[in-house]
């Protein structure tokens, strides 16, 4: 075998997870944020977490991998045709942010940013990209100029399918980049860094709107489509804007998320985000309006942020011993699609900050600063039902199952409160799980493992 870990057997849970690259460089695995992993590693991490949940823990329910991405079976041509039909309708009727799948919100935001940048590399195209259908059209035109499928296909991933990131030093053992006509693999962030800016943006937009599915054990051949570099942070613009606004202007606002807002102003903000307007939230905007807008976005998502598939599993973590709850919750978070995971991380970071300002404090001059009174329990009570649920129930359903639903509601609040308190470690990936991911990749792609190890060493 070309590349083996220093320890040939599985190391103990807190062992010294040290690998040796082909160049002989030792790399000791350390805890890292999940966002720093490559797209391929995140997909394999899902499999590793899924396996460990089934083998090591009994949650009393069937754990199902969330279906994000599996619903997008349409070909690019069919997607273009459906978008063309939407284009004939009133464009204002097609929402860009609210009440649509999270992955589509992310895609729309990427298109919005491209329009804002103005396609500096190719100004004449500025007027062509006014909606998603135009963007896909341009991608199709570009795709027709790419090499044939035979030139792009390969049996497995290799270093020749990727280019090093701009800020990463290339070791002497890095194979030379293959000519573009011989590049292998699908369209991914790491394989487009050598394209000009306009082409790169188009391919990134395509990858975002049509992300690769999480590969199952029978579909490892799909790994070649996944990037060997970290994917961009997938947080909806409306979520990040609301969080930033409240963090800047509203941390001392008493009763935030509880005090009523102006329905008219909230509706206006919602319509502006839905039309793709570059909304700039500033101190003139009411904190309570922005808070209501954030809750409304999460409430109106077609699928909850923590997914319907994982609802029962998250709830049942409350039945575990306290020392197991954190580990299992962390494994369940790893199962989330990247856009859900990144958005949830941003939200928990925000909620933790709000909770840190719940109580009265004194500044450095001894002046008392009024707390916002929103503890982690209060925040979990407000946000829990919007983030974690099976389906939105009618009043009739609620009355029939009120007792059972009350117990579940209490569990939802407890789960979210625990995650707010532990968000710093919740999205970290420990060395033992990274080790399992690399061992999994080693079986099929030793060159890929060596590439990943060299990047970890450079970091």
C-alpha positions in Angstrom: 0.0 0.0 0.0 1.4 3.4 -1.0 0.3 5.3 2.1 -0.4 3.9 5.6 -1.0 5.5 9.0 1.8 5.1 11.5 -0.6 2.9 13.5 -1.9 0.1 11.2 -4.7 -0.8 13.6 -7.4 1.6 14.8 -5.9 3.9 17.4 -7.6 4.3 20.8 -10.1 7.1 21.2 -7.6 9.5 22.6 -4.6 8.1 20.8 -1.9 9.9 18.9 -3.4 9.9 15.4 -0.2 10.5 13.3 0.0 9.8 9.6 2.9 9.8 7.3 2.6 11.3 3.8 4.4 9.9 0.7 7.1 12.5 1.2 7.7 11.1 4.7 6.2 14.1 6.5 4.4 13.3 9.7 1.0 14.8 10.2 -0.7 14.6 13.6 -4.5 15.0 13.4 -5.9 17.7 15.6 -9.5 18.8 16.2 -10.7 21.0 13.3 -13.8 22.8 12.4 -16.1 20.9 10.1 -16.1 23.9 7.7 -12.3 23.4 7.2 -12.8 19.9 5.8 -13.0 19.4 2.1 -16.3 18.6 0.4 -15.1 15.0 -0.1 -14.2 14.7 3.6 -17.5 16.1 4.7 -19.3 13.6 2.6 -17.3 10.7 4.0 -17.7 12.1 7.5 -21.5 11.7 7.0 -21.0 8.0 6.3 -18.6 7.5 9.2 -21.0 9.3 11.6 -24.0 7.3 10.2 -22.1 4.0 10.8 -21.0 5.0 14.3 -24.5 6.0 15.3 -25.8 2.6 14.3 -23.0 0.5 15.8 -22.3 2.3 19.1 -25.6 3.8 20.2 -29.2 2.8 20.5 -31.5 5.8 20.0 -34.6 3.7 19.8 -35.4 4.8 16.2 -34.4 4.4 12.7 -31.8 7.0 11.7 -32.2 8.2 8.1 -29.7 10.3 6.2 -31.3 13.7 5.3 -32.4 13.8 1.7 -31.0 17.2 0.7 -29.7 16.9 -2.9 -31.5 13.6 -3.6 -34.6 15.5 -4.7 -32.7 17.3 -7.4 -33.0 14.6 -10.1 -33.6 17.0 -12.9 -31.1 17.3 -15.7 -29.6 20.7 -16.3 -31.7 21.0 -19.5 -34.9 20.2 -17.6 -34.0 22.7 -15.0 -33.5 25.3 -17.6 -36.8 24.5 -19.2 -38.7 24.8 -15.9 -36.9 28.1 -15.1 -37.9 29.4 -18.6 -41.5 28.8 -17.7 -41.2 30.7 -14.5 -39.6 33.5 -16.4 -42.8 34.0 -18.4 -44.7 34.7 -15.1 -44.5 37.8 -13.0 -40.9 37.7 -11.7 -42.0 39.2 -8.4 -44.0 36.1 -7.7 -40.9 33.9 -7.6 -39.5 34.2 -4.1 -35.7 34.4 -3.7 -35.4 33.8 0.0 -38.6 32.8 1.9 -40.6 29.6 1.8 -38.2 27.8 -0.7 -35.6 25.1 -0.1 -32.5 26.2 1.7 -30.2 25.0 -1.1 -32.2 27.2 -3.6 -31.9 30.2 -1.2 -28.1 29.7 -1.3 -28.1 29.5 -5.1 -30.1 32.7 -5.4 -27.7 34.5 -3.0 -24.8 33.4 -5.1 -26.5 34.8 -8.2 -27.2 38.0 -6.4 -23.5 38.4 -5.4 -22.5 37.8 -9.0 -24.8 40.5 -10.2 -23.5 42.9 -7.5 -19.9 42.2 -8.5 -20.9 43.1 -12.1 -18.9 40.4 -13.8 -15.8 42.6 -13.8 -14.0 40.2 -16.1 -16.7 40.3 -18.8 -18.8 43.5 -18.6 -21.0 42.8 -21.7 -22.6 39.9 -19.8 -23.8 42.1 -17.1 -27.3 42.5 -18.5 -27.6 38.9 -19.4 -27.8 37.5 -15.8 -31.0 39.0 -14.4 -32.5 35.8 -13.1 -31.5 32.1 -12.4 -32.7 31.0 -15.9 -30.2 33.3 -17.5 -27.4 32.1 -15.3 -28.1 28.5 -16.2 -28.2 29.4 -19.9 -24.7 30.9 -19.7 -23.5 27.9 -17.9 -24.9 25.6 -20.6 -23.2 27.7 -23.2 -19.9 27.4 -21.4 -20.3 23.7 -20.8 -20.7 23.0 -24.5 -17.1 24.3 -25.0 -15.7 21.9 -22.4 -13.9 18.6 -23.3 -16.0 15.6 -24.0 -17.3 13.3 -21.3 -14.6 10.7 -22.2 -11.9 13.3 -21.5 -13.6 14.3 -18.2 -14.4 10.8 -16.9 -12.1 8.8 -14.6 -12.4 5.7 -12.4 -11.4 7.4 -9.3 -10.2 10.7 -7.9 -6.5 11.7 -8.1 -4.4 14.7 -7.6 -4.4 15.4 -11.3 -8.1 16.3 -11.0 -7.4 19.2 -8.7 -5.3 22.3 -8.5 -3.7 23.6 -5.3 -5.3 26.5 -3.6 -3.8 29.9 -4.2 -2.5 30.2 -0.6 -1.2 26.7 -0.2 2.4 25.8 -0.7 3.1 23.0 -3.1 5.4 20.3 -1.9 8.1 18.9 -4.2 6.1 15.7 -4.5 3.0 17.4 -5.8 2.3 16.0 -9.3 2.3 18.6 -12.1 -1.1 19.8 -13.0 -2.5 18.1 -16.1 -3.4 20.1 -19.1 -7.0 21.3 -18.9 -8.1 19.0 -21.7 -7.0 16.0 -19.6 -8.4 17.3 -16.3 -10.6 14.7 -14.6 -13.5 15.0 -12.3 -16.7 17.1 -12.2 -17.1 20.8 -11.7 -15.9 21.7 -8.3 -14.3 24.6 -6.4 -10.8 23.1 -6.5 -10.9 22.3 -10.3 -11.9 25.8 -11.3 -9.3 28.0 -9.6 -7.3 28.2 -12.8 -10.2 29.4 -14.9 -10.7 33.1 -15.6 -12.9 34.9 -13.0 -16.1 34.9 -15.1 -16.0 31.2 -16.0 -15.1 30.4 -12.4 -18.1 32.2 -11.1 -20.4 30.4 -13.5 -19.1 27.0 -12.5 -19.4 27.8 -8.8 -23.0 28.9 -9.3 -23.7 25.6 -11.0 -22.1 23.6 -8.3 -24.1 25.5 -5.7 -27.5 25.1 -7.4 -26.9 21.5 -8.3 -24.6 20.1 -5.5 -23.4 16.5 -5.6 -25.3 14.0 -3.5 -23.8 12.5 -0.5 -22.3 9.2 -1.8 -23.5 6.0 -0.3 -21.3 3.0 0.0 -22.5 1.7 -3.3 -21.9 5.0 -5.0 -18.3 5.8 -4.2 -17.6 6.6 -7.8 -19.5 9.8 -7.3 -16.6 11.0 -5.0 -14.7 12.2 -8.1 -17.3 15.0 -8.4 -16.6 16.3 -4.9 -14.1 19.0 -4.3 -10.8 18.3 -2.4 -10.9 21.8 -1.0 -13.3 23.3 1.6 -16.5 24.5 0.1 -17.7 28.1 0.5 -19.7 29.0 3.6 -23.4 28.4 2.8 -25.4 30.8 5.0 -28.4 32.6 3.5 -27.9 36.4 3.1 -31.1 37.1 5.0 -30.0 35.0 8.0 -26.5 36.5 8.1 -27.8 40.1 7.7 -30.3 39.7 10.5 -27.7 38.2 12.9 -25.2 40.9 12.1 -27.7 43.7 12.6 -28.8 42.4 16.0 -25.2 41.7 17.1 -24.3 45.2 16.3 -27.4 47.1 17.5 -29.6 44.9 19.6 -27.7 42.8 22.2 -28.9 45.1 25.0 -32.5 45.2 23.7 -34.7 43.9 26.5 -37.1 41.1 25.3 -35.7 40.7 21.9 -37.7 38.0 19.9 -40.5 38.4 22.4 -41.6 42.1 21.9 -44.0 42.6 19.0 -42.9 44.1 15.7 -44.5 46.1 12.8 -46.1 43.6 10.5 -46.1 46.1 7.7 -42.3 46.8 8.0 -41.5 43.1 8.3 -43.5 42.3 5.2 -41.7 45.1 3.3 -38.3 43.7 4.3 -39.4 40.2 3.4 -40.5 41.4 -0.1 -37.2 43.2 -0.6 -35.2 40.0 0.1 -37.6 38.0 -2.0 -37.1 40.3 -5.0 -33.3 40.0 -4.7 -32.8 43.6 -3.6 -29.5 44.4 -1.9 -31.0 45.1 1.6 -28.7 47.0 3.9 -29.9 46.7 7.5 -28.7 49.7 9.6 -29.5 51.4 12.9 -32.7 52.9 11.4 -34.2 49.5 11.2 -36.1 48.3 14.3 -34.4 45.5 16.2 -37.8 43.8 16.7 -38.6 44.0 13.0 -35.3 42.3 12.1 -35.8 39.7 14.9 -39.2 38.9 13.6 -37.9 38.6 10.0 -35.3 36.0 11.2 -37.9 34.0 13.0 -40.2 34.2 9.9 -37.5 32.9 7.6 -36.8 29.9 9.8 -40.5 29.2 10.4 -41.4 29.3 6.7 -38.7 27.0 5.5 -40.3 24.0 3.6 -38.1 21.6 5.6 -36.8 22.5 9.1 -33.2 23.4 9.4 -32.4 20.2 11.4 -34.4 18.1 8.9 -37.5 16.0 9.4 -35.4 12.8 9.0 -33.4 13.5 12.1 -36.2 14.8 14.3 -36.8 11.7 16.3 -33.1 11.0 16.7 -32.4 14.5 18.1 -35.4 14.2 20.4 -34.2 10.8 21.7 -30.8 12.2 22.7 -32.5 13.4 25.8 -33.0 9.8 26.9 -29.2 9.1 26.9 -26.8 9.5 29.7 -25.4 13.0 30.0 -21.9 11.9 28.9 -23.4 10.4 25.7 -25.7 13.2 24.8 -23.0 15.5 23.4 -21.3 12.8 21.4 -24.5 11.6 19.7 -25.8 15.1 19.1 -22.4 15.9 17.4 -22.7 12.9 15.2 -26.2 13.9 14.2 -25.0 17.3 13.3 -22.4 15.7 11.0 -25.3 14.1 9.1 -26.8 17.5 8.1 -26.3 18.7 4.5 -23.6 21.4 4.3 -26.0 24.3 3.8 -28.0 23.2 6.8 -24.9 22.7 8.9 -23.3 26.0 8.0 -26.6 27.9 8.6 -27.1 26.2 11.9 -23.6 27.0 13.0 -24.1 30.7 12.2 -27.5 30.7 14.0 -26.1 28.9 17.1 -23.1 31.4 17.2 -25.6 34.2 17.1 -27.9 32.7 19.8 -25.0 32.1 22.0 -23.9 35.7 21.7 -27.4 36.9 22.6 -27.5 34.6 25.6 -24.2 35.9 26.8 -25.8 39.4 27.1 -29.0 38.1 28.9 -28.0 39.3 32.4 -27.1 42.8 33.6 -23.4 43.5 33.5 -21.0 46.3 34.3 -18.7 47.9 31.8 -15.1 48.8 32.4 -16.1 52.1 34.0 -18.5 50.5 36.4 -21.6 51.5 34.6 -24.4 49.0 34.6 -25.4 47.5 31.2 -28.9 46.2 31.1 -29.2 42.6 29.9 -31.6 41.5 27.2 -33.2 38.9 29.5 -33.0 36.3 26.7 -31.3 33.3 28.3 -30.5 30.1 26.4 -33.7 28.6 27.8 -35.8 31.5 26.5 -34.1 31.4 23.1 -34.5 27.6 22.8 -38.2 28.0 23.7 -38.7 30.5 20.9 -36.5 28.9 18.2 -36.8 25.2 19.0 -40.2 24.6 17.3 -39.0 26.3 14.1 -35.7 24.4 13.9 -36.8 20.9 14.9 -40.2 19.5 13.9 -41.7 16.7 11.9 -44.4 18.8 10.3 -46.5 21.8 11.0 -49.6 20.5 12.8 -53.1 21.8 12.6 -55.0 22.9 15.7 -57.0 19.7 15.5 -53.9 17.5 15.5 -52.5 19.4 18.4 -55.6 19.0 20.6 -55.7 15.2 19.9 -52.1 14.6 20.8 -51.5 17.5 23.1 -49.9 15.4 25.9 -47.4 13.7 23.6 -46.6 16.9 21.8 -46.0 18.7 25.0 -43.4 16.1 26.0 -41.8 16.4 22.6 -41.8 20.2 22.8 -40.0 20.0 26.1 -37.4 17.7 24.6 -37.0 20.1 21.6 -36.2 23.0 23.9 -33.8 20.9 26.0 -31.9 19.8 22.8 -31.6 23.3 21.4 -30.6 24.8 24.8 -27.8 22.2 25.1 -26.6 22.9 21.6 -26.5 26.7 22.2 -24.4 26.1 25.2 -21.9 23.8 23.4 -21.9 25.2 19.9 -18.1 25.9 20.2 -17.3 22.2 20.2 -20.4 20.9 18.4 -19.0 21.6 14.9 -15.4 20.5 15.7 -14.3 17.1 14.3 -12.1 15.1 16.7 -9.0 13.3 15.5 -10.6 9.8 15.8 -13.3 10.6 13.3 -10.9 12.3 10.9 -8.8 9.2 11.1 -11.8 7.0 10.1 -12.5 9.4 7.2 -8.9 9.1 6.0 -8.9 5.3 6.4 -12.1 5.1 4.3 -10.5 7.2 1.6 -7.3 5.3 1.8 -9.0 2.2 0.5 -9.9 3.8 -2.8 -7.8 7.0 -3.2 -4.4 7.0 -1.6 -3.2 9.9 -3.7 -6.2 11.9 -2.4 -5.3 11.1 1.2 -1.7 12.3 0.6 -3.0 15.5 -0.9 -5.3 16.1 2.1 -2.5 15.3 4.6 -0.1 17.7 2.9 -2.8 20.4 3.2 -3.4 19.6 6.8 0.4 19.9 7.4 0.5 23.3 5.7 -2.2 24.5 8.0 
